[in-house]
Amino acid sequence: MEVVVNRKGFEKFIRAIDKAGVSSEIEITKNEMKSVVVDAGHVFMIKGKLACMGKSNNIVIGTDTSKILKLLKLIKGETLTLKIDKSKLWLNDNVGIGLMDVSNDKIKEPELNLNVLAETDLSELHNIIKTGMNISDYCRFIAKDGKLIVEIEGDVDIIKFELGKAQGEGKALYSLDILDTLLKGHNNTGKLEFATDKPLKVSIDEGDFKVEYLLAPRIED
């Protein structure tokens, strides 16, 4: 099979699902490739999608995303042709990457009722998260009175910023270290959804490339 993708979009797609730190399975159709991965500790889930063009039936491949990112540096140009044979994923006929076995187990996506919805500048949020790691391991998202607030509290220090408008009310605590990993490389606007003591869902739409991150909360005492 053979599909053509935007090279930068493909790199963003692979980089996003690689954040789980596990081998990934990618489903490829003639119009889209997608992947759902969960980290080894089952703390967060990543759903990535990338538009593509090709003539093929659906296929699922197992890949080492870290290796793809390293070898992709050799490939130039705006578009990238992906070819798949029995044992390799080929990048522009120049680089062949060995495929991995595919599991028959499908990842179950949780059904969630998240009543808080907000949009925020992910670059600004990431900067607060990275800075907050100097004083704490967790941050609290608060939606109240139509405002989205992020609060990071250490033993003696505190950081508190309003990040925009929010619909609904709720609060929950999340890992700064994991948020730092998930937000890395995203400088645009993202949609945040959460509820009191429920997972945080971060949705990012960059046109051809789309990704959703779902992060479990830390339940407060």
GUVOZA-69664 format. One record per atom (N, C-alpha, C): residue number from 1; atom name; x, y, z. Coordinates in Angstrom, 2 decimals. Atoms other than C-alpha are relative to their C-alpha. Example, Ala and Ser with C-alpha at 12.3 -4.5 7.8 and 13.67 -1.06 7.14 Angstrom:
BEGIN
1  N  0.89  -1.19  0.00 $
1  CA  12.30  -4.50  7.80 $
1  C  0.90  1.20  0.00 $
2  N  -0.82  -1.19  -0.06 $
2  CA  13.67  -1.06  7.14 $
2  C  -0.77  1.09  0.73 $
END
This chain:
BEGIN
1  N  0.83  -1.19  0.00 $
1  CA  0.00  0.00  0.00 $
1  C  0.87  1.24  0.00 $
2  N  -0.76  -1.24  0.11 $
2  CA  1.06  3.60  -0.53 $
2  C  -0.91  1.19  0.28 $
3  N  0.74  -1.23  -0.28 $
3  CA  -0.12  6.94  0.89 $
3  C  0.97  1.17  0.02 $
4  N  -0.80  -1.23  -0.03 $
4  CA  1.12  10.53  0.69 $
4  C  -0.51  0.88  1.13 $
5  N  0.37  -0.85  -1.13 $
5  CA  1.17  12.81  3.73 $
5  C  0.85  1.27  -0.02 $
6  N  -0.81  -1.18  -0.24 $
6  CA  2.38  16.27  4.67 $
6  C  1.13  -0.39  0.96 $
7  N  -1.12  0.47  -0.81 $
7  CA  5.87  15.71  6.07 $
7  C  -0.02  0.57  1.42 $
8  N  0.04  -0.61  -1.33 $
8  CA  5.57  18.21  8.94 $
8  C  -1.16  -0.56  0.83 $
9  N  1.15  0.57  -0.70 $
9  CA  2.13  16.87  9.80 $
9  C  0.29  -1.41  0.49 $
10  N  -0.36  1.37  -0.39 $
10  CA  3.47  13.30  9.85 $
10  C  0.93  0.02  1.20 $
11  N  -0.92  -0.09  -1.13 $
11  CA  6.28  14.33  12.18 $
11  C  -0.75  0.38  1.28 $
12  N  0.79  -0.39  -1.17 $
12  CA  3.79  16.03  14.53 $
12  C  -0.84  -1.18  0.51 $
13  N  0.82  1.16  -0.34 $
13  CA  1.56  12.94  14.45 $
13  C  0.84  -1.04  0.75 $
14  N  -0.87  0.99  -0.63 $
14  CA  4.43  10.57  15.28 $
14  C  0.54  0.51  1.33 $
15  N  -0.53  -0.57  -1.24 $
15  CA  5.88  12.92  17.89 $
15  C  -1.05  -0.01  1.11 $
16  N  1.07  -0.01  -1.00 $
16  CA  2.50  13.15  19.64 $
16  C  -0.21  -1.39  0.60 $
17  N  0.27  1.33  -0.55 $
17  CA  1.89  9.41  19.95 $
17  C  1.24  -0.61  0.65 $
18  N  -1.24  0.48  -0.62 $
18  CA  5.55  8.83  20.86 $
18  C  0.09  0.41  1.47 $
19  N  -0.05  -0.48  -1.38 $
19  CA  4.92  10.73  24.12 $
19  C  -0.44  -1.07  1.00 $
20  N  0.42  1.08  -0.89 $
20  CA  3.34  7.57  25.54 $
20  C  1.16  -0.90  0.40 $
21  N  -1.17  0.78  -0.34 $
21  CA  6.76  5.92  25.49 $
21  C  -0.16  -1.50  -0.21 $
22  N  0.23  1.42  0.28 $
22  CA  5.42  2.61  24.15 $
22  C  -0.07  -0.19  -1.51 $
23  N  0.18  0.28  1.43 $
23  CA  5.30  0.89  20.76 $
23  C  -1.44  0.31  -0.38 $
24  N  1.31  -0.48  0.41 $
24  CA  2.35  2.13  18.74 $
24  C  -0.53  -0.78  -1.19 $
25  N  0.67  0.56  1.17 $
25  CA  -0.16  0.71  16.30 $
25  C  -0.71  1.12  -0.74 $
26  N  0.58  -1.05  0.83 $
26  CA  -1.26  2.92  13.43 $
26  C  -0.92  -0.63  -1.03 $
27  N  0.96  0.46  1.02 $
27  CA  -4.37  2.30  11.35 $
27  C  0.05  0.99  -1.16 $
28  N  -0.12  -0.86  1.18 $
28  CA  -4.04  3.63  7.80 $
28  C  -1.08  -0.36  -1.01 $
29  N  0.97  0.16  1.08 $
29  CA  -6.81  4.14  5.26 $
29  C  0.44  0.92  -1.14 $
30  N  -0.39  -0.85  1.13 $
30  CA  -6.76  5.97  1.93 $
30  C  -0.16  1.49  0.30 $
31  N  0.23  -1.40  -0.33 $
31  CA  -7.88  9.20  3.65 $
31  C  0.59  0.45  1.33 $
32  N  -0.38  -0.39  -1.36 $
32  CA  -6.53  9.08  7.19 $
32  C  0.85  -1.08  0.65 $
33  N  -0.68  0.94  -0.89 $
33  CA  -4.09  7.49  9.60 $
33  C  -0.29  0.44  1.43 $
34  N  0.34  -0.33  -1.38 $
34  CA  -4.87  7.28  13.29 $
34  C  0.61  -1.01  0.95 $
35  N  -0.58  0.87  -1.01 $
35  CA  -3.52  5.83  16.49 $
35  C  -0.54  0.38  1.37 $
36  N  0.39  -0.20  -1.40 $
36  CA  -4.67  5.40  20.09 $
36  C  1.01  -0.75  0.85 $
37  N  -1.02  0.63  -0.85 $
37  CA  -1.97  4.74  22.69 $
37  C  -0.22  0.40  1.46 $
38  N  0.08  -0.25  -1.45 $
38  CA  -1.85  4.51  26.49 $
38  C  1.38  -0.24  0.58 $
39  N  -1.31  0.16  -0.61 $
39  CA  1.26  4.96  28.61 $
39  C  0.04  -1.26  0.85 $
40  N  -0.17  1.25  -0.74 $
40  CA  2.67  2.01  30.56 $
40  C  -0.70  0.02  1.35 $
41  N  0.65  -0.11  -1.31 $
41  CA  1.22  3.32  33.83 $
41  C  -1.50  0.21  -0.07 $
42  N  1.44  -0.23  0.23 $
42  CA  -2.26  3.82  32.32 $
42  C  -0.48  1.28  0.68 $
43  N  0.35  -1.30  -0.58 $
43  CA  -2.27  7.44  33.47 $
43  C  -0.55  0.94  -1.07 $
44  N  0.51  -0.87  1.06 $
44  CA  -2.85  9.10  30.10 $
44  C  -0.15  -0.76  -1.32 $
45  N  0.29  0.58  1.32 $
45  CA  -4.16  8.31  26.62 $
45  C  0.21  1.07  -1.06 $
46  N  -0.22  -0.92  1.13 $
46  CA  -3.26  9.86  23.26 $
46  C  -0.74  -0.53  -1.22 $
47  N  0.69  0.34  1.25 $
47  CA  -5.46  9.86  20.14 $
47  C  0.48  0.97  -1.07 $
48  N  -0.49  -0.85  1.07 $
48  CA  -3.77  11.16  17.01 $
48  C  -0.62  -0.35  -1.33 $
49  N  0.54  0.21  1.35 $
49  CA  -5.12  11.61  13.48 $
49  C  0.76  0.88  -0.98 $
50  N  -0.67  -0.76  1.05 $
50  CA  -3.48  12.73  10.24 $
50  C  -0.64  -0.32  -1.34 $
51  N  0.56  0.20  1.33 $
51  CA  -5.03  13.24  6.82 $
51  C  1.07  -0.52  -0.95 $
52  N  -0.92  0.52  1.00 $
52  CA  -3.43  11.33  3.96 $
52  C  -0.76  -0.27  -1.29 $
53  N  0.61  0.31  1.30 $
53  CA  -4.06  10.49  0.30 $
53  C  0.63  -1.27  -0.54 $
54  N  -0.56  1.23  0.53 $
54  CA  -3.71  7.06  -1.20 $
54  C  -1.07  -0.89  -0.60 $
55  N  0.90  1.01  0.56 $
55  CA  -5.25  4.03  -2.83 $
55  C  0.30  -1.31  0.70 $
56  N  -0.29  1.23  -0.75 $
56  CA  -5.44  1.19  -0.37 $
56  C  -1.18  -0.39  0.86 $
57  N  0.94  0.46  -1.00 $
57  CA  -7.55  -0.90  1.91 $
57  C  0.56  0.32  1.38 $
58  N  -0.46  -0.27  -1.36 $
58  CA  -7.38  -0.41  5.66 $
58  C  1.10  -0.99  0.40 $
59  N  -1.08  0.85  -0.50 $
59  CA  -4.21  -1.72  7.28 $
59  C  0.43  0.53  1.36 $
60  N  -0.51  -0.39  -1.32 $
60  CA  -2.87  -1.68  10.85 $
60  C  1.44  -0.49  0.10 $
61  N  -1.41  0.36  -0.12 $
61  CA  0.88  -1.62  11.44 $
61  C  0.50  0.30  1.41 $
62  N  -0.66  -0.25  -1.27 $
62  CA  3.01  -1.85  14.57 $
62  C  1.31  0.72  -0.25 $
63  N  -1.18  -0.82  0.28 $
63  CA  5.78  0.75  14.79 $
63  C  0.74  0.39  1.27 $
64  N  -0.82  -0.60  -1.04 $
64  CA  8.63  2.06  16.90 $
64  C  0.08  1.49  -0.34 $
65  N  0.10  -1.41  0.35 $
65  CA  7.79  5.77  16.88 $
65  C  1.30  0.76  0.27 $
66  N  -1.27  -0.68  -0.30 $
66  CA  11.08  6.81  18.48 $
66  C  0.99  -0.19  -1.15 $
67  N  -0.91  0.27  1.12 $
67  CA  13.00  5.16  15.63 $
67  C  -0.43  0.79  -1.23 $
68  N  0.49  -0.77  1.15 $
68  CA  10.76  6.81  13.02 $
68  C  0.47  1.45  0.11 $
69  N  -0.39  -1.40  -0.18 $
69  CA  11.51  10.25  14.50 $
69  C  1.49  0.21  -0.28 $
70  N  -1.44  -0.12  0.22 $
70  CA  15.26  9.62  14.40 $
70  C  0.34  -0.09  -1.49 $
71  N  -0.33  0.22  1.41 $
71  CA  15.30  8.36  10.80 $
71  C  -0.69  1.01  -0.92 $
72  N  0.74  -0.98  0.80 $
72  CA  12.77  10.92  9.55 $
72  C  0.84  1.25  -0.28 $
73  N  -0.87  -1.17  0.19 $
73  CA  15.48  13.59  9.90 $
73  C  0.71  -0.03  -1.35 $
74  N  -0.67  0.13  1.29 $
74  CA  17.00  12.24  6.67 $
74  C  -0.88  0.41  -1.17 $
75  N  0.94  -0.24  1.09 $
75  CA  13.87  12.98  4.64 $
75  C  -0.35  1.48  -0.08 $
76  N  0.31  -1.41  0.22 $
76  CA  13.37  16.46  3.15 $
76  C  -1.25  0.12  -0.88 $
77  N  1.15  -0.25  0.86 $
77  CA  10.51  18.07  1.24 $
77  C  -1.28  0.22  0.77 $
78  N  1.27  -0.31  -0.64 $
78  CA  6.95  19.15  1.97 $
78  C  -0.90  -1.22  0.15 $
79  N  0.83  1.19  -0.06 $
79  CA  5.33  15.79  1.25 $
79  C  0.87  -1.24  0.21 $
80  N  -0.70  1.24  -0.31 $
80  CA  6.24  12.26  2.21 $
80  C  -0.84  -1.17  -0.50 $
81  N  0.69  1.19  0.48 $
81  CA  5.34  9.01  0.48 $
81  C  0.33  -1.18  0.90 $
82  N  -0.17  1.15  -0.88 $
82  CA  4.79  6.07  2.81 $
82  C  -0.42  -1.26  -0.74 $
83  N  0.32  1.28  0.61 $
83  CA  4.92  2.54  1.44 $
83  C  0.18  -1.09  1.04 $
84  N  -0.05  1.09  -0.98 $
84  CA  4.25  -0.59  3.43 $
84  C  0.02  -1.33  -0.73 $
85  N  -0.02  1.36  0.51 $
85  CA  5.33  -4.07  2.49 $
85  C  -0.18  -0.95  1.18 $
86  N  0.27  0.98  -1.06 $
86  CA  5.25  -7.23  4.59 $
86  C  0.79  0.26  1.28 $
87  N  -0.85  -0.13  -1.18 $
87  CA  8.04  -6.21  6.92 $
87  C  0.52  1.40  0.28 $
88  N  -0.58  -1.33  -0.18 $
88  CA  8.87  -2.52  6.49 $
88  C  -0.97  1.13  -0.35 $
89  N  0.62  -1.27  0.35 $
89  CA  7.50  1.00  6.48 $
89  C  1.06  0.82  -0.71 $
90  N  -0.98  -0.74  0.79 $
90  CA  9.28  2.90  3.71 $
90  C  -0.35  1.48  -0.05 $
91  N  0.14  -1.44  0.11 $
91  CA  9.80  6.66  3.75 $
91  C  0.66  0.44  -1.30 $
92  N  -0.51  -0.47  1.30 $
92  CA  10.17  7.95  0.16 $
92  C  0.96  -1.00  -0.67 $
93  N  -0.88  1.02  0.59 $
93  CA  11.85  4.66  -0.87 $
93  C  1.45  0.12  0.46 $
94  N  -1.38  -0.22  -0.46 $
94  CA  14.94  5.91  1.00 $
94  C  0.30  -0.69  1.32 $
95  N  -0.21  0.55  -1.34 $
95  CA  14.46  4.63  4.54 $
95  C  -1.07  -1.06  0.27 $
96  N  0.92  1.08  -0.33 $
96  CA  12.90  1.28  5.44 $
96  C  0.09  -0.33  1.48 $
97  N  0.03  0.21  -1.45 $
97  CA  11.83  0.85  9.07 $
97  C  -0.77  -1.29  0.29 $
98  N  0.62  1.28  -0.30 $
98  CA  11.06  -2.62  10.39 $
98  C  -1.30  0.14  0.77 $
99  N  1.30  -0.02  -0.68 $
99  CA  7.46  -3.23  11.43 $
99  C  0.01  -0.95  1.19 $
100  N  0.12  0.81  -1.20 $
100  CA  6.44  -4.74  14.76 $
100  C  -1.31  -0.78  -0.05 $
101  N  1.22  0.79  -0.06 $
101  CA  3.81  -7.33  15.61 $
101  C  -1.17  0.87  0.46 $
102  N  1.22  -0.73  -0.35 $
102  CA  0.24  -6.05  15.90 $
102  C  -0.80  -0.81  1.01 $
103  N  0.82  0.66  -1.02 $
103  CA  -1.83  -6.86  18.98 $
103  C  -1.45  -0.04  -0.45 $
104  N  1.43  0.10  0.31 $
104  CA  -5.42  -8.03  18.64 $
104  C  -0.86  0.72  1.04 $
105  N  0.75  -0.68  -1.07 $
105  CA  -6.38  -6.13  21.81 $
105  C  -0.21  1.46  -0.37 $
106  N  0.32  -1.39  0.29 $
106  CA  -8.17  -2.86  21.15 $
106  C  -0.07  0.80  1.30 $
107  N  0.05  -0.87  -1.17 $
107  CA  -7.77  0.02  23.57 $
107  C  -1.41  0.56  0.16 $
108  N  1.34  -0.51  -0.26 $
108  CA  -11.08  0.91  25.17 $
108  C  0.07  1.46  0.43 $
109  N  0.04  -1.41  -0.34 $
109  CA  -11.80  4.61  25.23 $
109  C  -1.12  0.25  1.00 $
110  N  1.01  -0.21  -1.05 $
110  CA  -13.63  5.76  28.38 $
110  C  -1.10  0.95  -0.45 $
111  N  1.11  -0.93  0.23 $
111  CA  -17.03  7.40  28.21 $
111  C  -0.03  0.99  1.16 $
112  N  -0.13  -1.01  -1.04 $
112  CA  -16.79  10.67  30.08 $
112  C  -1.04  1.10  -0.15 $
113  N  0.90  -1.15  -0.02 $
113  CA  -19.15  13.44  31.08 $
113  C  0.78  1.16  0.63 $
114  N  -0.84  -1.09  -0.46 $
114  CA  -16.92  16.51  31.32 $
114  C  -0.76  1.32  -0.20 $
115  N  0.92  -1.14  0.10 $
115  CA  -18.99  19.58  32.12 $
115  C  0.70  1.35  -0.17 $
116  N  -0.73  -1.27  0.18 $
116  CA  -16.23  22.24  31.92 $
116  C  0.62  0.03  -1.39 $
117  N  -0.57  -0.19  1.34 $
117  CA  -15.22  23.57  28.50 $
117  C  0.67  1.36  -0.05 $
118  N  -0.73  -1.27  0.12 $
118  CA  -12.57  26.22  27.85 $
118  C  1.00  -0.10  -1.14 $
119  N  -1.08  -0.08  0.99 $
119  CA  -10.09  27.35  25.21 $
119  C  1.10  0.87  0.57 $
120  N  -1.10  -0.77  -0.55 $
120  CA  -6.63  28.61  26.06 $
120  C  1.22  -0.08  -0.91 $
121  N  -1.27  -0.02  0.72 $
121  CA  -3.23  29.49  24.63 $
121  C  0.90  -1.06  0.62 $
122  N  -0.77  1.11  -0.55 $
122  CA  -1.25  26.27  25.04 $
122  C  1.45  0.37  0.30 $
123  N  -1.36  -0.46  -0.26 $
123  CA  2.10  28.07  24.86 $
123  C  0.07  0.68  1.37 $
124  N  0.05  -0.67  -1.30 $
124  CA  1.14  30.25  27.82 $
124  C  -0.20  -1.01  1.12 $
125  N  0.24  1.03  -1.00 $
125  CA  -0.22  27.26  29.73 $
125  C  1.25  -0.83  0.25 $
126  N  -1.20  0.82  -0.15 $
126  CA  2.92  25.23  29.05 $
126  C  1.08  0.75  0.77 $
127  N  -0.99  -0.80  -0.72 $
127  CA  5.11  28.08  30.31 $
127  C  -0.29  0.01  1.50 $
128  N  0.39  0.02  -1.41 $
128  CA  3.14  28.18  33.57 $
128  C  0.30  -1.38  0.60 $
129  N  -0.23  1.36  -0.47 $
129  CA  3.36  24.39  33.89 $
129  C  1.49  -0.23  0.27 $
130  N  -1.45  0.21  -0.14 $
130  CA  7.14  24.32  33.34 $
130  C  0.55  0.78  1.20 $
131  N  -0.46  -0.81  -1.12 $
131  CA  7.69  27.15  35.82 $
131  C  -0.50  -0.57  1.32 $
132  N  0.59  0.55  -1.22 $
132  CA  5.37  25.56  38.36 $
132  C  0.68  -1.25  0.51 $
133  N  -0.71  1.21  -0.42 $
133  CA  7.48  22.40  38.40 $
133  C  1.11  0.30  0.99 $
134  N  -1.02  -0.39  -0.97 $
134  CA  9.97  24.38  40.50 $
134  C  -0.54  0.00  1.43 $
135  N  0.54  -0.10  -1.36 $
135  CA  7.56  24.49  43.44 $
135  C  -0.95  -1.15  0.36 $
136  N  0.97  1.06  -0.30 $
136  CA  5.21  21.49  43.10 $
136  C  0.03  -1.08  -1.06 $
137  N  0.12  1.10  0.96 $
137  CA  4.39  18.23  41.34 $
137  C  -1.36  0.00  -0.70 $
138  N  1.36  0.02  0.52 $
138  CA  0.73  19.00  40.63 $
138  C  -0.54  1.41  -0.19 $
139  N  0.69  -1.27  0.17 $
139  CA  -1.48  21.80  39.38 $
139  C  -1.51  -0.24  0.09 $
140  N  1.46  0.09  -0.14 $
140  CA  -5.14  22.50  39.97 $
140  C  -0.65  0.87  -1.07 $
141  N  0.81  -0.76  0.95 $
141  CA  -7.51  23.53  37.18 $
141  C  -1.32  0.32  0.68 $
142  N  1.23  -0.46  -0.65 $
142  CA  -10.44  25.58  38.45 $
142  C  -0.84  0.76  -1.02 $
143  N  0.95  -0.75  0.83 $
143  CA  -13.48  26.71  36.48 $
143  C  -1.09  0.52  0.92 $
144  N  0.97  -0.61  -0.90 $
144  CA  -15.63  29.18  38.39 $
144  C  -0.32  1.41  -0.48 $
145  N  0.46  -1.34  0.39 $
145  CA  -17.67  32.29  37.62 $
145  C  0.40  0.35  -1.43 $
146  N  -0.30  -0.23  1.41 $
146  CA  -16.99  31.87  33.90 $
146  C  1.46  0.14  -0.33 $
147  N  -1.44  -0.17  0.21 $
147  CA  -13.20  31.86  34.32 $
147  C  0.73  -1.33  0.16 $
148  N  -0.89  1.15  -0.15 $
148  CA  -10.50  29.20  33.85 $
148  C  1.25  0.47  0.72 $
149  N  -1.16  -0.36  -0.81 $
149  CA  -7.78  29.37  36.49 $
149  C  0.88  -1.22  0.19 $
150  N  -0.95  1.06  -0.33 $
150  CA  -4.63  27.28  36.89 $
150  C  0.74  0.44  1.26 $
151  N  -0.61  -0.31  -1.30 $
151  CA  -3.21  27.13  40.41 $
151  C  1.02  -1.08  0.35 $
152  N  -1.07  0.92  -0.38 $
152  CA  0.09  25.56  41.47 $
152  C  0.49  0.43  1.38 $
153  N  -0.32  -0.35  -1.38 $
153  CA  0.75  25.45  45.20 $
153  C  1.07  -0.92  0.56 $
154  N  -1.06  0.76  -0.65 $
154  CA  3.97  24.38  46.88 $
154  C  -0.12  0.11  1.51 $
155  N  0.02  -0.07  -1.46 $
155  CA  4.91  24.23  50.55 $
155  C  -0.16  1.43  0.49 $
156  N  0.07  -1.40  -0.43 $
156  CA  5.37  28.00  50.81 $
156  C  -0.31  0.96  -1.16 $
157  N  0.19  -0.87  1.17 $
157  CA  4.94  29.32  47.24 $
157  C  -1.29  -0.38  -0.73 $
158  N  1.21  0.27  0.78 $
158  CA  1.94  29.62  44.94 $
158  C  0.04  0.79  -1.31 $
159  N  0.16  -0.63  1.31 $
159  CA  1.32  30.42  41.26 $
159  C  -1.47  -0.11  -0.36 $
160  N  1.43  0.01  0.32 $
160  CA  -2.17  31.40  40.14 $
160  C  -0.26  0.96  -1.16 $
161  N  0.25  -0.82  1.19 $
161  CA  -3.19  32.62  36.67 $
161  C  -1.37  -0.31  -0.58 $
162  N  1.24  0.17  0.76 $
162  CA  -6.45  33.19  34.83 $
162  C  0.38  -0.19  -1.47 $
163  N  -0.40  0.35  1.37 $
163  CA  -6.24  31.62  31.37 $
163  C  -1.11  0.19  -1.03 $
164  N  1.06  -0.24  0.96 $
164  CA  -9.50  32.66  29.77 $
164  C  -1.37  -0.32  0.57 $
165  N  1.37  0.26  -0.40 $
165  CA  -13.22  32.03  29.86 $
165  C  -0.27  -1.51  0.05 $
166  N  0.37  1.41  -0.13 $
166  CA  -14.81  28.73  30.87 $
166  C  -1.51  -0.14  0.13 $
167  N  1.40  0.36  -0.17 $
167  CA  -18.24  27.19  30.58 $
167  C  -0.08  -1.15  0.99 $
168  N  0.12  1.03  -1.02 $
168  CA  -19.34  25.12  33.56 $
168  C  0.92  0.27  1.17 $
169  N  -0.83  -0.17  -1.19 $
169  CA  -17.74  24.76  36.98 $
169  C  0.55  -1.34  0.46 $
170  N  -0.62  1.21  -0.51 $
170  CA  -15.36  22.24  38.51 $
170  C  1.45  0.26  0.33 $
171  N  -1.43  -0.11  -0.30 $
171  CA  -11.84  21.65  39.80 $
171  C  0.60  -1.39  0.09 $
172  N  -0.68  1.29  -0.05 $
172  CA  -9.29  18.86  39.54 $
172  C  1.50  0.22  0.00 $
173  N  -1.44  -0.07  -0.17 $
173  CA  -5.62  18.15  40.21 $
173  C  0.68  -0.93  -1.01 $
174  N  -0.68  0.79  1.03 $
174  CA  -3.19  16.93  37.50 $
174  C  1.52  0.10  0.14 $
175  N  -1.46  0.07  -0.07 $
175  CA  0.48  15.96  37.21 $
175  C  0.66  1.05  -0.89 $
176  N  -0.74  -0.99  0.78 $
176  CA  2.77  18.79  36.12 $
176  C  0.97  -0.66  -0.97 $
177  N  -1.00  0.68  0.84 $
177  CA  5.39  16.39  34.76 $
177  C  -0.64  -0.55  -1.27 $
178  N  0.67  0.57  1.18 $
178  CA  2.91  14.65  32.45 $
178  C  -0.56  1.11  -0.89 $
179  N  0.49  -1.13  0.80 $
179  CA  1.30  17.93  31.36 $
179  C  1.14  0.64  -0.79 $
180  N  -1.17  -0.55  0.70 $
180  CA  4.77  19.22  30.49 $
180  C  0.32  -0.83  -1.23 $
181  N  -0.27  0.90  1.13 $
181  CA  5.30  16.17  28.27 $
181  C  -1.06  0.15  -1.09 $
182  N  1.08  -0.03  0.99 $
182  CA  1.90  16.36  26.58 $
182  C  -0.08  1.32  -0.75 $
183  N  0.14  -1.32  0.63 $
183  CA  1.95  20.10  25.88 $
183  C  1.22  0.40  -0.83 $
184  N  -1.24  -0.34  0.71 $
184  CA  5.48  20.10  24.47 $
184  C  -0.23  -0.02  -1.52 $
185  N  0.12  -0.08  1.46 $
185  CA  5.54  21.24  20.84 $
185  C  -1.29  0.61  -0.50 $
186  N  1.28  -0.60  0.40 $
186  CA  2.06  22.80  20.86 $
186  C  -0.02  1.47  0.40 $
187  N  -0.05  -1.44  -0.26 $
187  CA  2.01  26.58  20.52 $
187  C  -1.27  0.73  -0.43 $
188  N  1.24  -0.61  0.48 $
188  CA  -1.53  27.16  19.31 $
188  C  -1.07  -0.04  1.09 $
189  N  1.12  0.04  -0.94 $
189  CA  -4.95  27.34  20.95 $
189  C  -0.51  -1.43  0.13 $
190  N  0.53  1.33  -0.24 $
190  CA  -6.31  24.18  22.52 $
190  C  -1.29  0.06  0.78 $
191  N  1.26  0.09  -0.73 $
191  CA  -9.66  23.11  23.90 $
191  C  0.20  -0.91  1.21 $
192  N  -0.12  0.77  -1.24 $
192  CA  -9.74  21.91  27.52 $
192  C  -1.38  -0.40  0.49 $
193  N  1.24  0.49  -0.60 $
193  CA  -12.49  19.77  29.03 $
193  C  0.36  -0.78  1.26 $
194  N  -0.21  0.76  -1.23 $
194  CA  -12.65  18.48  32.60 $
194  C  -1.23  0.13  0.89 $
195  N  1.05  -0.09  -1.01 $
195  CA  -14.88  18.03  35.63 $
195  C  0.65  -0.29  1.34 $
196  N  -0.58  0.20  -1.32 $
196  CA  -14.35  17.78  39.37 $
196  C  0.47  -1.44  0.18 $
197  N  -0.64  1.31  -0.23 $
197  CA  -11.94  14.89  40.05 $
197  C  -0.19  -0.96  -1.17 $
198  N  0.12  0.82  1.21 $
198  CA  -12.32  13.66  36.46 $
198  C  1.19  0.30  -0.92 $
199  N  -1.13  -0.23  0.91 $
199  CA  -9.78  13.36  33.61 $
199  C  -0.07  1.35  -0.72 $
200  N  -0.13  -1.21  0.81 $
200  CA  -8.55  16.38  31.67 $
200  C  0.18  -0.42  -1.45 $
201  N  -0.10  0.27  1.44 $
201  CA  -9.07  16.27  27.91 $
201  C  0.49  1.26  -0.70 $
202  N  -0.56  -1.11  0.77 $
202  CA  -6.91  18.51  25.72 $
202  C  -0.13  -0.35  -1.47 $
203  N  0.22  0.25  1.43 $
203  CA  -7.99  18.73  22.06 $
203  C  0.69  1.08  -0.82 $
204  N  -0.77  -0.91  0.83 $
204  CA  -5.76  20.29  19.41 $
204  C  -0.29  -0.30  -1.46 $
205  N  0.34  0.16  1.41 $
205  CA  -6.75  20.86  15.79 $
205  C  0.92  0.90  -0.83 $
206  N  -0.92  -0.76  0.86 $
206  CA  -4.03  21.90  13.33 $
206  C  -0.27  -0.29  -1.47 $
207  N  0.35  0.27  1.39 $
207  CA  -5.92  21.12  10.13 $
207  C  0.14  -1.48  -0.32 $
208  N  -0.21  1.40  0.35 $
208  CA  -4.54  17.88  8.68 $
208  C  0.31  -0.86  1.22 $
209  N  -0.40  0.72  -1.20 $
209  CA  -3.19  16.91  12.11 $
209  C  -0.88  0.37  1.18 $
210  N  0.83  -0.22  -1.18 $
210  CA  -5.41  16.48  15.16 $
210  C  0.45  -0.97  1.09 $
211  N  -0.38  0.88  -1.11 $
211  CA  -4.64  15.09  18.61 $
211  C  -0.84  0.32  1.23 $
212  N  0.68  -0.14  -1.28 $
212  CA  -6.45  14.51  21.89 $
212  C  0.84  -0.68  1.07 $
213  N  -0.68  0.58  -1.16 $
213  CA  -4.74  13.95  25.23 $
213  C  -1.02  -0.14  1.13 $
214  N  0.91  0.24  -1.12 $
214  CA  -6.65  12.44  28.14 $
214  C  0.84  -0.40  1.21 $
215  N  -0.86  0.18  -1.17 $
215  CA  -4.98  12.68  31.56 $
215  C  -0.84  -0.25  1.25 $
216  N  0.72  0.33  -1.22 $
216  CA  -6.25  11.00  34.73 $
216  C  0.35  1.00  1.11 $
217  N  -0.26  -0.96  -1.08 $
217  CA  -6.59  13.25  37.81 $
217  C  0.65  -0.66  1.20 $
218  N  -0.39  0.45  -1.33 $
218  CA  -5.01  12.97  41.20 $
218  C  -1.15  0.37  0.93 $
219  N  1.13  -0.28  -0.88 $
219  CA  -7.84  12.64  43.70 $
219  C  0.51  0.64  1.28 $
220  N  -0.43  -0.72  -1.19 $
220  CA  -7.44  15.19  46.47 $
220  C  -0.58  -0.64  1.26 $
221  N  0.46  0.54  -1.28 $
221  CA  -7.69  14.08  50.09 $
221  C  -1.13  0.86  0.56 $
END
